[in-house]
Amino acid sequence: MISGSQAIIKCLEKEGVRNVFGYPGVAIAPFYDSLVGSKIRHILVRAEQNAGHAANGYARITGKPGVCVSTSGPGATNLITALATAYMDSIPLIAITGQVSSELLGKDVFQEADITGAAEPFTKYSYLIKDVEDIPRVFKEAFYIANTGRKGPVLIDVPMDIQQKMLNFSYPDSVNIR
């Protein structure tokens, strides 16, 4: 059994991610705790916008999806310009955002923002993970969606409680979507 945040790290490793660009915050802290000791290199930026643009540039240079990470609320909304740029230029990007705990969603608590709704016009697809067991499937699908057809950004919003819950990790071999 591993935590949801550890599962996210394993998913990124399975997809061959070697670098993530991000700016820490409370709602994404479990992810950052799990990042310690992994082979993934974290590149700290000065603001979330920079994380999105750096991941965009990385994807343009390498041809692989760039990965950016931010916290909830204004941290997540600060990624929107980078998502729009990636969408308009067909750049594969995975944006991972922290979110308030599931039981607080929709209650206008501190730093809650509907980032999946706000980013909808600028992403190929977005996920709000509501069950920790969905993490492996969602990440497999997100990388597939970002890198096939007309390439583009995919956003994955992960509430804090989901990052902390435990699951039996098994990464899927294939994607089963239309």
Residue, then its C-alpha position, 0 to 999 in steps of 0.5 A: m500500500i502506498s499513498g496517493s501522492q506516492a502513486i502520482i510519483k510512480c505514475l510519472e516515473k512509469e511515463g518516463v518523466r525526469n523533470v517537473f516544474g513547480y511551485p509548492g503550496v499547502a494543497i500540493a504538499p503531500f506530492y512534494d513530500s513524496l517527490v523527495g527520494s524519487k529520481i524525478r528532478h524538481i525545478l523550482v520556479r518563482a511563480e506558477q506561471n513560470a512552471g507552466h511556461a517552463a514545462n511548455g518549453y521543455a515539451r517543445i524541445t524534447g517532444k515529450p509531455g512537459v509536467c508542471v505542478s502547482t497548489s490550489g486556488p490562485g496557484a492553479t489559476n496562475l497556470i491558465t495562460a501556459l495551458a492556453t499557450a500549450y493548447m493553441d500551439s498543440i504542445p503536450l503538457i500535464a498540469i498537476t494541481g493540488q486542491v482542497s480536501s474533497e469534503l470541502l469542495g464547493k464550499d468556498v473555503f480558503q484557496e478553493a477554485d474550480i480549476t477544472g472548470a476554469a481551464e476547460p476552454f484551454t485543455k484537451y481534457s481535465y480530471l478532478i480525482k475523487d477516488v484514490e484508486d483512480i490515480p493510475r488510470v487517470f495518469k495513464e489516460a492523461f499522458y495518452i490524451a496529451n500526446t495523441g492526435r492534436k497534442g495539448p494540455v491535460l489538467i489533473d486536479v488532486p484534492m489533499d485527502i486523495q493525495q494522503k489516502m492509501l491504495n494498492f498501486s498497479y499501473p495499467d499497461s494500456v488505455n481504454i478510452r474512445 
